[in-house]
Amino acid sequence: MKFGWETVLIFGAAALLIAVVAWVMHLKTRGILRLVINSLAGGALIAGLSAFNIISLPLNAFNSILVGVLGLPGAGIVIAAAMLL
């Protein structure tokens, strides 16, 4: 069976999702609240970039959580993924 870059990307995203879920389960309440606030800020960043036509980014829960958890590198990942796809 031949693996393409899509398969590798899906496996990487699944591993990242499992790691984030495991990390969130070990957080205390203050950490979960911080994650929620950061995710809302990440969603606002994506919505702001899309609203001013700087770049067209899909606004969904995965992207906002990714930007909220990783910060500016997460925003770079979302922008790079939007450019590639």
Stockholm file with secondary structure:
# STOCKHOLM 1.0

chainA/1-85         MKFGWETVLIFGAAALLIAVVAWVMHLKTRGILRLVINSLAGGALIAGLSAFNIISLPLNAFNSILVGVLGLPGAGIVIAAAMLL
#=GR chainA/1-85 SS CCCCHHHHHHHHHHHHHHHHHHHHHTSCHHHHHHHHHHHHHHHHHHHHHHHTTSCCCCCCHHHHHHHHHHCHHHHHHHHHHHHHC
#=GC SS_cons        CCCCHHHHHHHHHHHHHHHHHHHHHTSCHHHHHHHHHHHHHHHHHHHHHHHTTSCCCCCCHHHHHHHHHHCHHHHHHHHHHHHHC
//
